[in-house]
Amino acid sequence: MKRAALVLTGFGNVGRVFFSLLREKADDIQKRYGLALETMAVARAEGCFYSGGPLEGRHVSRGGEPWTKGNPSWREGFRATDVIAELGPGGCLVECTISNLETGEPGMSYISSAFHGGWNAVAASKGALVVGLPALRALAAENGVFLKFSAATAAALPTLDVGLVSLAGARIEGIQGILNGTSNCILTRMGEGLDYTEALREAQDKGIAEPDPAADVGGWDSAAKILLITNTCLDSTYVLKDVHVRGITGISVDFVQSARREGRAVKLLATAAPGRQGVRWSLDVRPSLVEASHPLVHVNGTEKGITFLTDSMGSVTLTGGRSSPRGAAAALLKDIINIYRPPF
Amino acid sequence: MKRAALVLTGFGNVGRVFFSLLREKADDIQKRYGLALETMAVARAEGCFYSGGPLEGRHVSRGGEPWTKGNPSWREGFRATDVIAELGPGGCLVECTISNLETGEPGMSYISSAFHGGWNAVAASKGALVVGLPALRALAAENGVFLKFSAATAAALPTLDVGLVSLAGARIEGIQGILNGTSNCILTRMGEGLDYTEALREAQDKGIAEPDPAADVGGWDSAAKILLITNTCLDSTYVLKDVHVRGITGISVDFVQSARREGRAVKLLATAAPGRQGVRWSLDVRPSLVEASHPLVHVNGTEKGITFLTDSMGSVTLTGGRSSPRGAAAALLKDIINIYRPPF
């Protein structure tokens, strides 16, 4: 049995679901992969849950809410990096904060200090990766540790695994994706007759869209994902400013519905395509008219999908994967297992 | 630069395309993965092409045909295992023979002797795997080598990578696939108006169906694939006799066309589903009426597709992947790269 210590940073929706998913799955993971994964600390901005041993639910919450005051496992002012220093190298940081797409913080500091401490990192947050992926990869290599971020690149839809593992040796000649569930859900409902405002409000009422939906409907979430997928699969170093972004805000219901009547669909497509001479790629996100024969035309509701065009394997399309904190938590867990499991 | 010696067994369609694909890709693979993959021998029933150095096209063929008589690189009676013994451990066998689904030969002997010689193996042929996967996996583990067979399980459609890597930690609760391009092509054309005999003849004229189409239209190719995918992803030991198989031979054009008129489709579905109590799974292949909302309903022509149902990641569907010797060769190459590349 191989043991691995985990430190969880951020304890919002994804962090909490990850924390319980891991306990739900612990026995299975021991049996199937010979791995004992133990959450040793949960770090928040003000301190850590940390008791020196693996954390159980009763150490971190009471009545379903995080429990700090009077909790013997709560260490005010203690930081993730203090835990990492105490535990020594070999563990894995599980980065679930809400990080800023411009500064990359707080994820950037968490991940960098994990690498310096000889820890691997898996991330659900995009900020640090969007801002500094090349530097982070170099730092990981320097410290002999791994960085994985399936949960930040469409989560349960396995975009990076397919791009890196399944298409190994093939030349990727284009990528197209429906990478944001919220805007796809709004477009799907508009195709069914709602106007933009109604469809957005419905998505907000159902908890699908955020109260401030700008990142989703403005295309920035899709832009961050196509950027990370492209840079990872192509080993390139594009930055967010290289992505031409147009979202679906205020899109006309006539456009969406007339497409639908013709058997086509309007989708918020994120695209990476080689430019002339194949040197510099163009990356963009925009509402696009998708033909009836397009492999992503039937991706509806909160579902996501991605198509890779290749030279030797033809086109490979993935669709589905749960769009929810549970799907993101499962993607984090998958990355951790793939870091520690024996080669096969 | 890491070097790996390859020995190719079988020099039919897939073997020949693999041999040239590797030379086409050699520079790319060196640059991207730091790997020099060298085909040291091509073994056929009567002997080997083997000259002591990496083989080029001119060593094995003349005017597009294999060249034995008078060829200084042709060693009559020399066998793959002789080459492996001469080269010493660490190489990879590339198994492309046409192997028998009942005896597993000649693939079984080739793969076993490779393992005994400390070589890894990748396989495009199904026979040895269908007959003896558990024994082969044990033998590989005993010898500290790897066995991969993407090319035998829908080739460029990455079924096993997704089941093993992308769904790590998720519980697979069902698998459904359209795994045979030939029968899917026949059913698609029947939906467009041809009867069974016409659609089969057309597929044969186009080189999609074999002159003897029994393995494809009879469902046995699909059965072998769902068996291998299930046993690999679930770590189970079902045998071919456990699969209930019904093919599409002589299927009624009315059935196919009336489905189509209702927005549904008839597909040759290969299914693995847990039985009661979830203990023993049932595996079957049969022509199935697929609803308009089914993720595989739009998989047409020679295209293939697979859906995994899971507990924590929802359902994940893959479609596409080139159905051709080039797609199979690309899948072999992918498996080889994934055996030798550094962890990432």
Interface residues (C-beta under 8 A of the other chain):
Chain A: L21 K25 D28 I29 R32 Y33 F146 A156 L157 P158 D161 V162 L164 V165 S166 L167 A168 G169 A170 R171 D235 P295 H298 T307 T310 S312 M313 G314 S315 V316 T317 L318 T319 G320 G321 R322 S323 R326 G327 A329 A330 A331 L333 K334 I336 I337 N338 R341 P343 F344
Chain B: L21 K25 D28 I29 R32 Y33 F146 A156 L157 P158 D161 V162 L164 V165 S166 L167 A168 G169 A170 R171 D235 P295 H298 T307 T310 S312 M313 G314 S315 V316 T317 L318 T319 G320 G321 R322 S323 R326 G327 A329 A330 A331 L333 K334 I336 I337 N338 R341 P343 F344
